[in-house]
């Protein structure tokens, strides 16, 4: 799925706000926290990823509560991490969701 920023119409932005995020079927993650980052093992394909705390928390939120919108994930992420909105803008989380989707770690569904 292509993020709306790559599309021309304003309707695409409305579609994106309605998207519901989930972990793909059969996907399972294992995390190990190291001093320089979090290593995540993607059990579905057998690969590892060095990810940020924000990415790990985002995956944990979506895993615990599938079907959230990007806005709901963002609010949950702020609550869970205690980070201020100014330090973690919504657009950064929105971009993170699309990066995780491109890695096939997340999937976006229309309602």
Order of alpha helices (4+ residues) and beta strands (2+ residues): alpha-beta-beta-beta-beta-alpha-alpha-alpha-beta
